Amino acid sequence: MGTVVLSGAVVLVVLGFGNPLYWLAAAGLLFLYVRYGLDTSSSSGPGPAPSAGTAPTSYKAYRDRRDRQAKWERRYRRERPLESRRQERERSR
């Protein structure tokens, strides 16, 4: 991901010699990448939860994530009983 963003920024800078707006676009792209793309800390505090592809850094973070997921699954089954039964039937086949 980082190489794609950096390559895009370099292309925008090179194109910026003809149109300076591309330099602004490159700066904006790098700002957004640094602001939102480099978030490697997986704290269980406020903010977005770590994505499904990342491994938790500690067992406590893993347990918190697992418990949160189980809570949502119970709520889904309680609020949508027909849909959850259909999914169970599909899984058992």
C-alpha positions in Angstrom: 0.0 0.0 0.0 2.8 2.4 0.9 4.6 1.9 -2.4 1.4 2.6 -4.4 0.8 5.8 -2.5 4.4 6.9 -2.8 4.5 6.0 -6.5 1.3 8.0 -7.1 2.7 11.0 -5.2 5.9 10.9 -7.4 3.8 10.7 -10.5 1.7 13.7 -9.3 4.9 15.7 -8.5 6.3 15.0 -12.0 3.0 16.0 -13.6 3.1 19.1 -11.4 5.8 20.7 -13.4 3.1 21.4 -16.0 0.2 22.1 -13.6 0.9 23.0 -10.0 -2.5 21.7 -8.9 -0.9 18.2 -9.1 1.6 19.2 -6.4 -1.3 20.1 -4.2 -2.9 16.7 -5.0 0.4 15.0 -4.1 0.6 16.8 -0.8 -3.0 15.9 0.0 -2.4 12.3 -0.9 0.7 12.1 1.3 -1.2 13.9 4.1 -4.1 11.5 4.0 -1.7 8.5 3.9 0.2 9.7 6.9 -3.0 10.6 8.8 -5.0 7.5 8.1 -2.8 4.9 6.4 0.0 4.5 8.8 -2.2 3.7 11.9 -0.4 0.5 13.1 -1.4 0.8 16.7 -4.2 -1.6 17.6 -5.4 -0.1 20.8 -8.7 -1.2 22.2 -9.7 2.3 23.2 -11.9 4.7 21.4 -11.6 4.9 17.7 -12.0 2.4 14.9 -11.5 -1.3 15.7 -8.6 -3.1 14.0 -9.5 -4.7 10.7 -10.1 -8.4 10.4 -6.7 -9.0 8.7 -4.6 -7.7 11.5 -3.6 -9.8 14.5 -4.1 -8.3 18.0 -0.9 -7.3 19.8 -1.9 -9.0 23.1 -4.1 -11.7 24.4 -6.2 -9.1 26.2 -6.8 -7.3 22.9 -7.7 -10.6 21.3 -10.2 -11.5 24.1 -11.8 -8.0 23.8 -12.2 -8.4 20.1 -13.5 -11.9 20.4 -16.1 -10.9 23.1 -17.2 -7.9 21.1 -17.7 -10.1 18.0 -19.7 -12.7 20.0 -21.9 -9.9 21.4 -22.7 -8.7 17.9 -23.4 -12.2 16.7 -25.8 -12.9 19.6 -27.5 -9.6 18.8 -27.8 -10.4 15.1 -29.3 -13.9 15.9 -31.8 -12.3 18.4 -32.9 -9.5 16.0 -33.0 -11.6 12.8 -34.0 -15.2 13.7 -35.1 -16.3 10.2 -31.9 -15.0 8.6 -29.7 -16.6 11.2 -31.5 -20.0 10.8 -31.0 -19.8 7.0 -27.3 -19.1 7.5 -27.0 -22.1 9.9 -28.6 -24.4 7.4 -26.2 -23.2 4.6 -23.2 -23.8 6.9 -24.3 -27.3 7.8 -24.6 -28.4 4.1 
